Amino acid sequence: MKRIFLLKGLDCPNCSAKIEKEVGELDGVQSSVVNLMKQTLTINVAQTAADTIASQIETIVHSHEPDVEVSEIVQESYIPEKKQEANESYNNEDKKLTVRLATGAAIYAIGMALTVFAKVPLPIELAFLIVSYVILGGDVVWQAVRNISKGRVFDEHFLMSVSTIGAFVIGEYPEAVAVMLFYQVGEFFQSLAVKRSRKSISDLMDIRPDSATVRRNGELITISPENVSIGEIIIVKPGEKIPLDGVVLDGDSMLDTSTLTGESVPRSVHKGDEALSGCMNQTGVLMIKTTKAFGESTASKIIDLVENASSRKAPTENFITTFARYYTPVVVILAAFLAILPPIILGGGWTEWIRRGFVFLVVSCPCALVISIPLTFFGGIGAASKRGVLVKGSNYLEALNNVSTIVFDKTGTLTKGVFNVTDILPANGFSKEQVLEYAAEAESFSNHPIAKSILAAYGKEIDQSVISDYKEISGYGISVMAGEKKVFAGNTKLMDTECIEYTTCENAGTKVYLAVDGQYAGCILITDEVKPDSKKAISDLKHIGVEKTVMLTGDDEKIGKSVAEELQLDEYYAQLLPDQKMEKVELLDSKKRPGSKLAFVGDGINDAPVLARADVGIAMGGLGSDAAIEAADVVLMTDEPSKLVDAIEVAKATKQIVMQNIVIALGIKSVFLILGALGIAGMWEAVFGDVGVTIIAVLNAMRILKE
């Protein structure tokens, strides 16, 4: 059974990783996932262990984070409370910590000033330093003791406690307090960085309104959107967000869709148009009939998608977590060897070698890695969301870096998916207007997209009273009497069957041949237009490193070739059935470069099996599409192929920052570990090797939010 716990106040990526691991090791727990953004712990637990699991989880959480409040979320679908306090990056707890750090630092500064300028005796100096140390590091030492009592020795609390208390023992009093002070300052900045990152994404995703105005029994009442049923009528005034998905019954307006799509250009809506939740109504009053419940509306799904993305960790994140688990015990053992073996082997010098061991411990703390790496992926998902790209997890964001082959569906992805009459080729004395009019009369009873395109091109009312003897001939076309004229509209097979002499049209596109009273009247060419930015998107993808672009389509060879040549695609395959598309993707996947990824871009409805099969499934124009959100790993929230370029650019920027932080952290720490072991670096340098490097890495990680 699945259970979700709220861990209110959890801000430490390092602690969240430990909590996730330890809860996952409990008897009866099949899976354990901590979502740092939502501050939740989701577990799958056997029924036999369900009764005691809550208390065990609380014990584990409080062993790492005593101030975190643990409570179980009992509702079916968790909806975070929209409280300003929850989104503050600097709250009351932070203010209290600031006061404590400032007080400890002030006492430390006074003690040092008295020592340097007033030459006070050592006991007085020690009194100031010990009081300062207790204020600054008492909680760290206490947490280390608690962890040791539970068998958890090798963590940052242990490293800081041993190194600073040891510094006191060997007479490095000012350095001992300084190390604890800067460690706490570093931890404080790390916490603020996580909160600021969370707030940035929360603000970005704050698209769900608090209330909805509903018409009930002839009156307008304001209620929670969760209490609005499907089919009810809601009123949205200018300046209000649309609370639920629906269809416009009355009104015209401009909608700001930037929070959903990343696009700044407003979109107009009229009677009969779809209106999606999360959009801001800008001009007119809209009367909307709801088509989805609050929890199933677009805004709710987007929020849930982004919030849960951090639970799917990238391989680099998993590696860093595992690395830190083994790295810390190793460096503690090395520090012990450094402090003990040289004096035994070389004789004497215990104080100096112990000091070097403590320097080694301080530098070795892995905070820079275990905090900055998840924070970077966290920010990358937020940066992508800001551009209208929803990435379902850090693993997919990292996978986008390695995409070498991108396979596109044609209709609705590279093309608009909307058929339009692009040419009329009359024959035997008929005019273009006559050909279009006869075709419109023949197609007037049909709901086929081709029929709709002909009627749209004609643009006039059809007097259906003059239409009789209407017949749809499956696979051929339509036969109809228009007044006293016998009209045939269809493909070449229909013309052949009726023994009508016609001229074959060689142009690429769908052709509707027309005959009137047995005489060939002409041909109407219907094409699916290429999207305006498709060609530029393909060009940009190649520019950023994509090696092969391929198009799959069920259309005929001529149409496929025409689109492929226009867009300068590397390969195309036409006249494919859905199962044949899967075969082609399998073939292309087998030919890709080793270690690279294959991405498939489709509409997310007809291409669900292929989306699931690809290394990265990308749904194009997935706004409001249930199938797109369910089947794809990445959802592009508009119909623009160029959004795929944005997605890969954000992924590459995220990976670049991750690699920079790994190099910065390991590189600088390695240098200071060597300098510390050689006795060149002291406690002050060790502080920079730990806290300084961590702050640099965290600030570097925050850059991704500006992408």
C-alpha positions as CSV (number, residue, x, y, z in Angstrom):
1,M,0.0,0.0,0.0
2,K,1.1,3.5,-0.8
3,R,1.5,6.1,2.0
4,I,2.6,9.7,1.9
5,F,4.1,11.7,4.8
6,L,4.7,15.4,5.0
7,L,8.1,16.4,6.3
8,K,7.5,20.0,7.1
9,G,10.7,22.0,7.4
10,L,13.0,19.6,5.5
11,D,15.5,21.6,3.5
12,C,18.7,19.5,3.5
13,P,19.4,17.4,0.4
14,N,22.0,15.4,2.4
15,C,19.6,14.6,5.2
16,S,16.7,13.8,2.8
17,A,19.0,11.2,1.0
18,K,19.8,9.6,4.4
19,I,16.1,9.5,5.4
20,E,15.1,8.0,2.0
21,K,17.8,5.3,2.4
22,E,17.0,4.4,6.0
23,V,13.3,4.3,5.6
24,G,13.7,2.1,2.5
25,E,15.7,-0.4,4.6
26,L,12.8,-0.9,7.1
27,D,11.1,-4.2,7.2
28,G,8.1,-4.3,4.9
29,V,9.0,-1.1,2.9
30,Q,9.3,-1.9,-0.8
31,S,10.2,1.6,-1.9
32,S,11.0,5.0,-0.4
33,V,11.2,8.4,-2.1
34,V,11.8,11.8,-0.6
35,N,10.6,14.7,-2.6
36,L,12.6,17.7,-1.3
37,M,10.4,20.2,-3.2
38,K,7.1,19.0,-1.8
39,Q,8.8,18.0,1.5
40,T,7.1,14.6,1.3
41,L,8.1,11.0,1.8
42,T,6.3,8.5,-0.3
43,I,6.6,4.8,0.6
44,N,5.1,1.5,-0.6
45,V,4.7,-0.7,2.5
46,A,3.4,-4.2,3.1
47,Q,0.1,-4.4,5.0
48,T,1.9,-6.3,7.8
49,A,4.1,-3.4,8.6
50,A,1.6,-0.6,8.1
51,D,0.6,-0.2,11.8
52,T,4.1,0.6,13.1
53,I,5.7,2.3,10.1
54,A,4.6,5.9,11.0
55,S,6.4,5.8,14.4
56,Q,9.5,4.3,12.8
57,I,9.6,7.0,10.1
58,E,9.2,9.8,12.7
59,T,12.1,8.3,14.7
60,I,14.4,8.2,11.6
61,V,13.4,11.7,10.5
62,H,14.0,13.2,13.9
63,S,17.4,11.5,14.2
64,H,18.5,13.6,11.3
65,E,16.3,16.6,11.5
66,P,14.8,17.1,15.0
67,D,12.9,20.2,14.1
68,V,11.1,18.6,11.1
69,E,7.4,18.0,11.7
70,V,6.2,14.6,10.5
71,S,2.6,14.0,9.6
72,E,0.8,11.6,7.3
73,I,-1.2,12.9,4.3
74,V,-4.5,11.0,4.3
75,Q,-6.3,12.5,1.3
76,E,-6.2,10.7,-2.0
77,S,-4.4,13.4,-3.8
78,Y,-2.2,15.8,-1.9
79,I,-2.8,19.5,-2.6
80,P,-0.3,21.8,-0.9
81,E,-1.7,24.6,1.2
82,K,-1.3,27.9,-0.4
83,K,0.2,29.8,2.5
84,Q,2.6,32.6,2.0
85,E,4.7,31.4,5.0
86,A,5.3,28.1,3.2
87,N,6.8,29.8,0.2
88,E,9.1,32.2,2.2
89,S,12.8,31.7,1.6
90,Y,13.5,33.5,4.9
91,N,11.1,32.5,7.6
92,N,10.9,32.9,11.4
93,E,13.1,29.8,12.0
94,D,15.8,31.4,9.8
95,K,15.5,34.7,11.8
96,K,16.0,32.8,15.0
97,L,19.1,31.0,13.6
98,T,20.4,34.4,12.3
99,V,20.1,35.8,15.8
100,R,21.9,32.7,17.3
101,L,24.7,32.9,14.8
102,A,25.1,36.6,15.2
103,T,25.2,36.3,19.0
104,G,27.8,33.5,18.9
105,A,29.9,35.4,16.4
106,A,29.7,38.6,18.5
107,I,30.9,36.7,21.7
108,Y,33.6,35.1,19.6
109,A,34.7,38.5,18.3
110,I,34.7,40.1,21.8
111,G,36.8,37.2,23.2
112,M,39.3,37.6,20.3
113,A,39.5,41.4,20.7
114,L,40.1,41.1,24.4
115,T,42.8,38.5,23.8
116,V,44.6,40.6,21.1
117,F,44.2,44.1,22.5
118,A,43.7,43.7,26.3
119,K,46.0,40.6,26.7
120,V,43.4,39.0,29.0
121,P,44.4,35.8,30.8
122,L,43.8,32.4,29.1
123,P,40.9,31.4,31.3
124,I,38.9,34.5,30.3
125,E,39.7,34.0,26.7
126,L,38.6,30.3,27.0
127,A,35.4,31.4,28.7
128,F,34.4,33.6,25.8
129,L,35.4,31.0,23.2
130,I,33.6,28.1,25.0
131,V,30.4,30.1,25.4
132,S,30.6,31.1,21.7
133,Y,31.2,27.5,20.7
134,V,28.3,26.2,22.7
135,I,26.0,28.8,21.1
136,L,27.2,28.1,17.6
137,G,27.9,24.4,17.7
138,G,26.0,22.9,20.6
139,D,23.3,21.5,18.3
140,V,25.9,20.0,16.0
141,V,27.7,18.2,18.8
142,W,24.4,17.0,20.3
143,Q,23.2,15.6,16.9
144,A,26.6,13.8,16.5
145,V,26.2,12.2,19.9
146,R,22.6,11.1,19.1
147,N,23.7,9.7,15.7
148,I,26.6,7.8,17.3
149,S,24.2,6.3,19.9
150,K,22.2,4.9,17.0
151,G,25.1,3.5,15.1
152,R,25.4,6.4,12.6
153,V,29.0,7.6,12.9
154,F,30.3,8.9,9.7
155,D,28.4,12.1,8.8
156,E,29.1,15.8,8.7
157,H,28.0,16.3,12.4
158,F,30.6,13.8,13.5
159,L,33.3,15.4,11.3
160,M,32.7,18.9,12.6
161,S,32.4,17.8,16.2
162,V,35.6,15.7,16.3
163,S,37.6,18.2,14.4
164,T,36.6,21.2,16.5
165,I,36.7,19.5,19.9
166,G,40.0,18.1,18.9
167,A,41.2,21.6,18.0
168,F,40.3,22.6,21.6
169,V,42.3,19.7,23.0
170,I,45.5,20.6,21.1
171,G,45.2,24.3,22.0
172,E,43.8,25.6,18.7
173,Y,41.0,27.5,20.5
174,P,40.2,30.3,18.1
175,E,40.3,28.0,15.1
176,A,38.0,25.5,16.8
177,V,35.2,28.2,17.2
178,A,35.9,29.6,13.7
179,V,35.5,26.3,12.0
180,M,32.1,25.8,13.8
181,L,31.0,29.3,13.0
182,F,31.8,29.1,9.3
183,Y,30.3,25.6,9.1
184,Q,27.0,26.9,10.5
185,V,27.1,29.9,8.2
186,G,27.6,27.6,5.3
187,E,24.8,25.3,6.3
188,F,22.6,28.4,6.7
189,F,23.3,29.6,3.2
190,Q,22.7,26.1,1.9
191,S,19.3,26.0,3.5
192,L,18.4,29.4,2.1
193,A,19.5,28.3,-1.4
194,V,17.2,25.3,-1.3
195,K,14.3,27.4,0.0
196,R,14.9,30.0,-2.7
197,S,15.0,27.4,-5.4
198,R,11.8,25.8,-4.0
199,K,10.2,29.3,-3.9
200,S,11.2,30.1,-7.4
201,I,9.6,26.9,-8.7
202,S,6.6,27.4,-6.4
203,D,6.1,30.9,-7.7
204,L,6.4,29.7,-11.3
205,M,3.8,27.0,-10.7
206,D,1.4,29.2,-8.7
207,I,-1.1,28.9,-11.4
208,R,-3.9,27.4,-9.5
209,P,-6.6,29.9,-8.3
210,D,-7.9,29.9,-4.7
211,S,-11.6,30.3,-5.7
212,A,-14.1,29.9,-8.5
213,T,-17.3,31.9,-9.2
214,V,-20.1,29.4,-10.0
215,R,-23.6,30.0,-11.2
216,R,-26.0,27.9,-9.1
217,N,-29.7,28.3,-9.0
218,G,-29.5,31.5,-10.9
219,E,-27.0,33.0,-8.4
220,L,-23.3,33.6,-8.5
221,I,-21.4,32.1,-5.6
222,T,-17.7,31.9,-4.8
223,I,-16.4,28.5,-3.7
224,S,-13.2,26.5,-3.7
225,P,-12.4,25.1,-7.2
226,E,-12.3,21.6,-5.6
227,N,-16.0,21.8,-5.0
228,V,-16.9,22.6,-8.6
229,S,-18.4,19.7,-10.5
230,I,-18.0,18.8,-14.2
231,G,-20.6,20.5,-16.3
232,E,-21.1,23.5,-14.0
233,I,-21.0,27.0,-15.3
234,I,-18.2,29.3,-14.0
235,I,-17.7,33.0,-14.5
236,V,-14.2,34.4,-15.0
237,K,-13.7,38.1,-14.9
238,P,-10.8,40.1,-16.3
239,G,-7.7,39.8,-14.1
240,E,-8.8,36.4,-12.8
241,K,-7.2,33.0,-13.4
242,I,-9.3,30.3,-15.0
243,P,-9.8,27.7,-12.2
244,L,-10.8,24.6,-14.2
245,D,-10.6,23.4,-17.8
246,G,-13.7,24.0,-19.8
247,V,-15.4,25.3,-23.0
248,V,-16.4,28.9,-23.5
249,L,-20.2,29.2,-23.6
250,D,-20.2,33.0,-24.0
251,G,-17.8,35.9,-24.2
252,D,-14.6,36.9,-26.0
253,S,-11.3,37.6,-24.4
254,M,-7.5,37.5,-24.6
255,L,-5.8,34.9,-22.4
256,D,-2.3,35.1,-20.9
257,T,-1.0,31.6,-21.3
258,S,2.6,32.4,-20.3
259,T,2.4,30.4,-17.0
260,L,1.5,27.3,-19.0
261,T,3.5,27.7,-22.2
262,G,6.2,30.2,-21.5
263,E,4.8,32.4,-24.4
264,S,4.2,36.1,-23.8
265,V,1.8,36.6,-26.7
266,P,-1.8,36.4,-25.5
267,R,-4.2,34.0,-27.1
268,S,-7.8,35.0,-28.1
269,V,-10.7,32.8,-27.1
270,H,-14.3,32.9,-28.3
271,K,-17.5,31.0,-27.9
272,G,-16.9,27.2,-28.4
273,D,-13.1,27.5,-27.8
274,E,-11.3,25.5,-25.1
275,A,-10.2,27.4,-22.0
276,L,-7.5,25.8,-19.8
277,S,-7.0,26.3,-16.1
278,G,-4.1,28.4,-15.1
279,C,-4.5,31.0,-17.9
280,M,-5.1,34.6,-16.9
281,N,-8.2,36.2,-18.3
282,Q,-7.2,39.7,-19.6
283,T,-10.1,41.5,-21.2
284,G,-13.7,40.2,-21.4
285,V,-15.9,38.3,-19.0
286,L,-16.0,34.6,-19.9
287,M,-18.8,32.1,-19.2
288,I,-17.2,28.6,-19.1
289,K,-18.7,25.1,-18.9
290,T,-16.3,22.9,-16.9
291,T,-15.1,19.7,-18.6
292,K,-12.8,18.4,-15.9
293,A,-12.7,18.2,-12.2
294,F,-10.2,20.4,-10.3
295,G,-7.7,17.6,-9.7
296,E,-7.7,16.6,-13.4
297,S,-7.5,20.1,-14.8
298,T,-4.4,21.3,-16.7
299,A,-3.1,23.5,-13.9
300,S,-3.3,20.7,-11.3
301,K,-1.6,18.2,-13.5
302,I,1.2,20.6,-14.4
303,I,1.8,21.4,-10.7
304,D,1.9,17.7,-9.8
305,L,4.2,16.9,-12.7
306,V,6.8,19.6,-11.8
307,E,6.6,18.9,-8.1
308,N,7.1,15.2,-8.5
309,A,9.9,15.5,-11.0
310,S,12.6,15.7,-8.3
311,S,11.7,12.2,-7.1
312,R,13.1,10.7,-10.3
313,K,16.8,11.1,-9.8
314,A,19.4,11.4,-12.5
315,P,22.3,8.8,-12.6
316,T,24.7,11.6,-11.5
317,E,22.6,12.3,-8.4
318,N,22.5,8.6,-7.5
319,F,26.2,8.3,-8.1
320,I,27.0,11.3,-5.8
321,T,24.7,9.9,-3.0
322,T,26.5,6.5,-3.2
323,F,29.9,8.2,-3.5
324,A,29.3,10.3,-0.3
325,R,28.2,7.2,1.6
326,Y,31.6,5.5,1.1
327,Y,33.7,8.7,0.8
328,T,33.1,9.9,4.4
329,P,34.2,6.7,6.2
330,V,37.3,6.5,4.0
331,V,38.5,10.0,4.7
332,V,37.8,9.5,8.5
333,I,40.0,6.4,8.4
334,L,42.7,8.3,6.4
335,A,42.5,11.2,8.9
336,A,43.0,8.7,11.8
337,F,46.0,7.1,10.0
338,L,47.4,10.6,9.4
339,A,47.1,11.6,13.1
340,I,48.4,8.3,14.5
341,L,50.9,6.5,12.2
342,P,53.5,9.2,11.5
343,P,54.2,9.9,15.2
344,I,54.5,6.2,15.9
345,I,56.7,5.6,12.9
346,L,58.7,8.8,13.1
347,G,58.5,9.3,16.8
348,G,57.0,12.3,18.7
349,G,55.2,15.3,17.2
350,W,51.7,14.1,18.2
351,T,50.2,17.6,18.4
352,E,51.2,18.5,14.9
353,W,50.0,15.3,13.3
354,I,46.7,15.3,15.2
355,R,46.2,18.9,14.0
356,R,46.8,17.8,10.4
357,G,44.3,15.0,11.0
358,F,41.7,17.4,12.1
359,V,42.4,19.7,9.1
360,F,41.9,16.6,6.9
361,L,38.5,15.9,8.5
362,V,37.2,19.5,8.1
363,V,38.2,19.6,4.4
364,S,36.7,16.2,3.6
365,C,33.1,17.1,4.5
366,P,31.1,16.2,1.3
367,C,28.4,18.9,1.6
368,A,29.5,20.7,-1.6
369,L,28.6,17.7,-3.7
370,V,25.5,16.2,-1.9
371,I,23.8,19.6,-1.7
372,S,24.7,21.4,-5.0
373,I,24.1,18.5,-7.4
374,P,20.5,17.8,-6.5
375,L,20.0,21.6,-6.2
376,T,21.2,22.0,-9.8
377,F,18.9,19.4,-11.2
378,F,16.1,20.9,-9.1
379,G,16.7,24.3,-10.7
380,G,17.1,22.8,-14.2
381,I,13.5,21.4,-14.0
382,G,12.3,24.8,-12.9
383,A,14.2,26.6,-15.7
384,A,12.7,24.2,-18.2
385,S,9.2,24.8,-16.8
386,K,9.7,28.5,-17.2
387,R,10.2,27.9,-20.9
388,G,7.1,25.8,-21.3
389,V,8.9,22.4,-21.1
390,L,7.8,19.9,-18.5
391,V,10.4,17.3,-17.6
392,K,9.1,14.4,-15.5
393,G,12.4,13.8,-13.7
394,S,16.1,14.6,-13.4
395,N,16.9,11.3,-15.1
396,Y,15.1,12.5,-18.3
397,L,16.8,16.0,-18.0
398,E,20.2,14.3,-17.9
399,A,19.2,11.9,-20.8
400,L,18.5,14.8,-23.1
401,N,22.2,15.6,-23.0
402,N,23.0,12.4,-24.7
403,V,20.3,12.5,-27.5
404,S,22.0,11.7,-30.8
405,T,18.9,10.7,-32.8
406,I,15.5,12.4,-32.8
407,V,12.6,10.7,-34.5
408,F,9.6,12.9,-35.4
409,D,6.0,12.0,-36.1
410,K,4.8,14.2,-39.0
411,T,1.2,15.1,-38.5
412,G,0.7,17.5,-35.6
413,T,4.4,17.5,-34.8
414,L,6.3,19.0,-37.7
415,T,3.1,19.9,-39.5
416,K,0.1,21.7,-38.1
417,G,-2.2,18.7,-38.3
418,V,-4.8,20.9,-40.0
419,F,-5.8,20.2,-43.6
420,N,-6.1,23.2,-45.9
421,V,-7.0,23.6,-49.6
422,T,-3.8,24.8,-51.2
423,D,-4.6,24.5,-54.9
424,I,-7.6,24.0,-57.2
425,L,-6.8,22.5,-60.7
426,P,-9.9,22.9,-62.9
427,A,-10.4,21.0,-66.2
428,N,-12.7,20.8,-69.2
429,G,-14.0,24.4,-69.0
430,F,-14.9,24.4,-65.3
431,S,-13.7,27.4,-63.2
432,K,-12.0,27.1,-59.8
433,E,-15.1,28.5,-58.1
434,Q,-17.3,25.9,-59.8
435,V,-15.0,23.0,-58.8
436,L,-14.9,24.2,-55.2
437,E,-18.7,24.8,-55.0
438,Y,-19.5,21.3,-56.4
439,A,-17.0,19.7,-54.0
440,A,-18.4,21.6,-51.0
441,E,-21.9,20.4,-51.9
442,A,-20.7,16.8,-52.2
443,E,-18.9,17.0,-48.8
444,S,-21.5,19.0,-46.9
445,F,-22.8,16.0,-44.9
446,S,-19.4,14.6,-44.1
447,N,-17.4,15.1,-40.8
448,H,-14.1,14.0,-42.3
449,P,-11.2,16.4,-41.9
450,I,-10.8,16.7,-45.7
451,A,-14.5,17.5,-46.0
452,K,-14.1,20.2,-43.4
453,S,-11.1,21.7,-45.1
454,I,-13.1,22.0,-48.4
455,L,-16.1,23.5,-46.6
456,A,-13.8,26.0,-44.8
457,A,-12.2,27.0,-48.2
458,Y,-15.7,27.5,-49.7
459,G,-16.7,29.7,-46.8
460,K,-20.4,29.9,-47.7
461,E,-23.6,28.4,-46.5
462,I,-24.6,25.2,-48.3
463,D,-28.3,24.8,-49.2
464,Q,-28.6,21.2,-48.2
465,S,-32.2,21.0,-49.4
466,V,-30.9,20.7,-53.0
467,I,-28.6,17.8,-52.0
468,S,-30.1,14.3,-52.4
469,D,-29.0,10.7,-53.0
470,Y,-26.0,11.1,-50.7
471,K,-23.7,8.1,-50.6
472,E,-20.3,7.5,-48.9
473,I,-18.4,4.9,-50.8
474,S,-15.8,3.5,-48.3
475,G,-12.3,3.8,-49.6
476,Y,-13.4,5.7,-52.7
477,G,-15.3,8.9,-51.9
478,I,-18.7,10.4,-52.2
479,S,-21.6,10.2,-54.7
480,V,-24.4,12.8,-54.5
481,M,-27.1,14.6,-56.5
482,A,-26.6,18.4,-56.3
483,G,-29.8,19.8,-57.8
484,E,-30.0,18.0,-61.1
485,K,-26.2,17.3,-61.4
486,K,-24.6,14.0,-60.5
487,V,-21.4,14.7,-58.6
488,F,-18.6,12.3,-57.7
489,A,-15.8,13.5,-55.3
490,G,-13.1,11.1,-54.3
491,N,-9.8,9.5,-55.2
492,T,-8.5,8.0,-58.5
493,K,-10.2,4.6,-57.6
494,L,-13.6,6.3,-57.7
495,M,-12.8,7.9,-61.1
496,D,-11.7,4.5,-62.5
497,T,-14.8,2.8,-61.1
498,E,-17.1,5.3,-62.8
499,C,-15.1,5.1,-66.0
500,I,-14.3,8.9,-65.9
501,E,-11.3,10.1,-67.9
502,Y,-9.2,12.3,-65.7
503,T,-5.7,13.9,-65.4
504,T,-3.5,12.6,-62.6
505,C,-2.2,15.3,-60.3
506,E,1.5,14.8,-59.5
507,N,1.7,17.4,-56.8
508,A,2.4,16.3,-53.2
509,G,-0.7,16.3,-51.0
510,T,-4.1,14.7,-50.6
511,K,-6.1,14.9,-53.9
512,V,-9.8,15.1,-54.3
513,Y,-10.9,14.4,-57.9
514,L,-14.3,15.8,-59.0
515,A,-16.6,14.7,-61.8
516,V,-19.9,16.3,-62.7
517,D,-22.5,14.4,-64.9
518,G,-19.7,12.0,-65.9
519,Q,-17.3,14.7,-67.0
520,Y,-14.0,15.3,-65.1
521,A,-14.2,18.8,-63.6
522,G,-10.9,19.1,-61.8
523,C,-8.8,18.3,-58.8
524,I,-8.5,19.9,-55.3
525,L,-5.2,19.7,-53.6
526,I,-5.2,19.5,-49.8
527,T,-2.1,19.7,-47.7
528,D,-1.1,19.7,-44.1
529,E,1.0,22.8,-43.7
530,V,4.5,22.7,-42.1
531,K,4.7,24.6,-38.9
532,P,6.5,28.0,-39.2
533,D,9.4,27.1,-36.9
534,S,9.9,23.4,-37.9
535,K,12.7,24.1,-40.3
536,K,14.6,26.4,-37.9
537,A,14.1,23.8,-35.1
538,I,15.7,21.1,-37.2
539,S,18.5,23.4,-38.1
540,D,19.1,24.4,-34.5
541,L,19.0,20.8,-33.3
542,K,21.8,19.9,-35.6
543,H,23.7,23.0,-34.5
544,I,23.6,21.9,-30.8
545,G,24.8,18.4,-31.6
546,V,21.9,16.2,-32.6
547,E,23.5,13.8,-35.2
548,K,20.4,12.4,-37.0
549,T,16.8,13.7,-37.5
550,V,14.2,11.3,-38.9
551,M,10.5,11.6,-39.8
552,L,7.9,8.8,-39.7
553,T,4.6,9.2,-41.4
554,G,1.6,7.3,-42.5
555,D,1.2,9.6,-45.5
556,D,2.2,8.6,-49.1
557,E,5.8,8.7,-50.4
558,K,5.4,12.0,-52.2
559,I,4.1,13.9,-49.1
560,G,6.8,12.4,-46.9
561,K,9.6,13.2,-49.4
562,S,8.3,16.8,-49.8
563,V,8.2,17.5,-46.1
564,A,11.5,15.9,-45.5
565,E,13.2,17.9,-48.2
566,E,11.7,21.1,-47.1
567,L,12.9,20.6,-43.5
568,Q,16.2,19.1,-44.5
569,L,15.7,16.0,-42.5
570,D,18.3,13.2,-42.7
571,E,15.9,10.4,-43.2
572,Y,12.2,9.8,-43.6
573,Y,9.9,6.7,-43.8
574,A,6.4,7.0,-45.4
575,Q,3.2,4.9,-45.6
576,L,3.8,3.4,-42.2
577,L,1.1,1.8,-40.0
578,P,1.4,2.3,-36.2
579,D,3.1,-1.0,-35.6
580,Q,5.5,-0.3,-38.5
581,K,6.5,3.0,-36.7
582,M,7.5,0.9,-33.7
583,E,9.6,-1.3,-36.0
584,K,11.4,1.7,-37.5
585,V,12.2,3.1,-34.0
586,E,13.6,-0.2,-33.0
587,L,15.8,-0.3,-36.1
588,L,17.0,3.3,-35.6
589,D,17.7,2.6,-31.9
590,S,19.9,-0.3,-32.9
591,K,21.9,1.9,-35.2
592,K,22.5,4.8,-32.8
593,R,25.9,5.6,-31.4
594,P,26.8,3.6,-28.3
595,G,26.0,5.4,-25.1
596,S,23.7,7.9,-26.9
597,K,20.0,8.2,-26.6
598,L,17.1,8.1,-29.0
599,A,14.2,10.6,-28.6
600,F,10.8,10.2,-30.2
601,V,8.6,13.3,-30.6
602,G,4.9,12.7,-31.2
603,D,1.5,14.1,-30.4
604,G,1.2,11.9,-27.3
605,I,-2.2,10.4,-28.3
606,N,-1.7,8.1,-31.3
607,D,2.0,7.5,-30.6
608,A,1.9,6.4,-27.0
609,P,3.6,3.0,-27.6
610,V,6.5,4.6,-29.5
611,L,6.8,7.3,-26.9
612,A,7.1,4.7,-24.2
613,R,9.6,2.7,-26.2
614,A,12.0,5.6,-26.9
615,D,14.8,6.4,-24.5
616,V,13.1,9.8,-24.1
617,G,9.5,10.2,-25.2
618,I,8.6,13.8,-26.0
619,A,5.0,14.9,-26.4
620,M,4.5,17.8,-28.8
621,G,1.7,20.3,-28.0
622,G,0.7,18.4,-24.9
623,L,-1.2,21.3,-23.4
624,G,-4.3,19.8,-21.8
625,S,-3.8,16.3,-23.4
626,D,-4.1,13.5,-20.9
627,A,-2.4,11.0,-23.2
628,A,0.6,13.3,-23.7
629,I,1.2,13.8,-20.0
630,E,0.8,10.1,-19.3
631,A,2.8,8.6,-22.1
632,A,5.7,11.1,-22.4
633,D,8.8,11.7,-20.3
634,V,9.0,15.3,-21.5
635,V,6.0,17.5,-22.5
636,L,6.4,20.5,-24.7
637,M,3.5,22.8,-23.7
638,T,3.0,24.4,-27.2
639,D,2.9,23.2,-30.7
640,E,6.3,24.6,-31.5
641,P,9.1,22.2,-32.4
642,S,11.6,24.9,-31.2
643,K,10.6,24.1,-27.6
644,L,12.6,20.9,-28.1
645,V,15.7,23.0,-28.7
646,D,15.0,24.9,-25.4
647,A,14.6,21.6,-23.5
648,I,18.0,20.3,-24.7
649,E,19.7,23.7,-24.1
650,V,18.4,23.7,-20.5
651,A,19.5,20.1,-20.1
652,K,23.0,20.9,-21.4
653,A,23.3,24.0,-19.1
654,T,22.2,21.9,-16.1
655,K,24.8,19.1,-16.8
656,Q,27.5,21.7,-17.4
657,I,26.9,23.2,-14.0
658,V,26.7,19.8,-12.4
659,M,30.1,18.9,-13.9
660,Q,31.6,22.2,-12.9
661,N,30.5,21.6,-9.3
662,I,32.0,18.1,-9.3
663,V,35.3,19.4,-10.6
664,I,35.3,22.4,-8.2
665,A,34.4,20.4,-5.1
666,L,36.7,17.4,-5.8
667,G,39.5,19.5,-7.2
668,I,39.8,22.1,-4.5
669,K,39.2,19.6,-1.7
670,S,41.9,17.3,-3.1
671,V,44.4,20.2,-3.1
672,F,43.5,21.2,0.5
673,L,43.6,17.6,1.6
674,I,47.1,17.2,0.3
675,L,48.1,20.6,1.8
676,G,46.6,19.7,5.1
677,A,48.4,16.3,5.2
678,L,51.7,18.1,4.4
679,G,51.1,20.6,7.2
680,I,50.9,23.6,4.8
681,A,47.2,24.2,5.3
682,G,45.8,25.0,8.7
683,M,42.3,25.2,10.2
684,W,41.5,28.5,8.4
685,E,42.3,27.0,5.0
686,A,40.3,23.9,6.0
687,V,37.3,26.1,6.5
688,F,37.6,27.4,3.0
689,G,38.2,23.9,1.7
690,D,34.8,22.9,3.2
691,V,32.4,25.8,3.7
692,G,33.9,28.1,1.1
693,V,33.8,25.4,-1.6
694,T,30.2,24.5,-0.6
695,I,29.0,28.1,-0.9
696,I,30.7,28.5,-4.3
697,A,29.1,25.2,-5.5
698,V,25.6,26.3,-4.2
699,L,25.8,29.7,-5.8
700,N,26.9,28.1,-9.1
701,A,24.0,25.7,-8.9
702,M,21.6,28.6,-8.5
703,R,22.7,30.0,-11.9
704,I,20.5,27.5,-13.7
705,L,17.3,29.3,-12.4
706,K,18.3,32.2,-14.6
707,E,18.4,30.1,-17.8
